[in-house]
Amino acid sequence: MEELLAALDTLAADDLTPMFGPQLLDRLRPLLVAQNRLAAEIARTVRACEVSGAAEVDGLKTMPSWLRGHGHLSTAEAARVVRAGRALEHLPALASAFAAGQVTGEQAAVIGRVAEPEHLAMAAEQGVDLGAVDAVLTEVAVTCPHAEVAKAVHHYLDRLDADGPEPDPTEGRRLVITKHADGSISGQFDLDAVGGEKLQAALESLVQAGRCAGDERTRAQQQADALVQLCDNQLASGNLPILRGVKPHVIVKVVLEDLADPATNPGAADMGFGATISAARARWVACDGQVSRIVMGPDGVPLDYSRTVRLFPAHVRRAAEVRDGGCVFAGCGAPTWWCDMHHQLEWIHGGETNLDNAALLCERHHTKVHHGFRVERQPDGRWRTWRPDGTEIITGPSFLDTAA
């Protein structure tokens, strides 16, 4: 083990700066093989630890819990390593290819599903030659992309239980949300085929409807924006379940001085689920929200709670929807029900909550306007958009003429 670590130290000392494409790829290929071989040894050792009850030495009951606590692996990754280790005992062809670095740990875990106890029992009942299955699936893993391995395993398991009852699709669904220090979140989810189709259909409708001129977002960004827009639409519809007499809504707590100060003021506002945002972001949220004034005493107890005031009343919003027809940012065609009501002059700085001071903006472009972009309605009713550097965003024939 000391020699292995010393070799890694030597590799880490290499200067990659003078290397170019082919050299770097030649260096990367054996590293990937080494990574696979290490993953195989880890899986084999984890299985040995599991059989011997080694986790008890550190006061833990299972190897997944040990890997999470001592190895800092995620729940999903710990389960994957344990599943791969268990599978190697029943799938010698896979074990050999894994040890040789020809198969990744992720592939080994996917193929490992065929060696789960219930699947082994069904295979034995039906006289399935597990050795042949092992050889075929290992060959697929060695020669094909990961997606093909997953398809092959799924095909085998479907045929193995062809006459069994249709599984409950909800049993395999999973959504794990992780909150980070800055309040942002990341997550992992697993959906059955039908549930996944529903999600993709809903997101794709928003992705395609939300495309506008000059959209340079990646596919991943488009889908993430669509997911947030889906939540926006549902929250705004008022059709979500009411809990304890209160409709679900986004909560932001910020002191009046920070709200009035035009500075960014990072970390000045707290949100309902514990995230911390800047005062600038709080002003953005407040553009089309409801505001309640709470006077706090010196001991932190509320002394006065004022009436909640909706900044833009419903009749003004309806008028803006009729006037603007959707997001007014140049090149955007987002419909009215995606849009926030934006104060051209912020209400906290004396901007009036009326139609003349209002602009309909989708979430993405509302954010842009709060970060230096500017929209302005002309006397003839047309909206114009400027970048932070003062140049105007032009679309349509005028843009083509200018470009020419």
ZIGIBEL-V252142 format. One record per pair of residues at least 24 apart in sequence whose C-alpha atoms are under 6 Angstrom apart, sorted by the first residue. I is the first residue (numbers start at 0). J is the second residue. Records with the same first field share a line. If there is no record, write none. Layout:
BEGIN
I = J ; J
END
This chain:
BEGIN
32 = 100
35 = 100 ; 103
36 = 98 ; 100
38 = 104
39 = 97 ; 98
42 = 80 ; 84
43 = 84
46 = 84
79 = 108
82 = 108
83 = 107 ; 108 ; 111
86 = 111 ; 114
90 = 133
92 = 134
93 = 137
101 = 141
102 = 141
182 = 274 ; 275
209 = 333
211 = 330 ; 331
212 = 330
259 = 347
286 = 341
287 = 339 ; 340
311 = 352
326 = 359 ; 360 ; 361
329 = 384
337 = 361
END
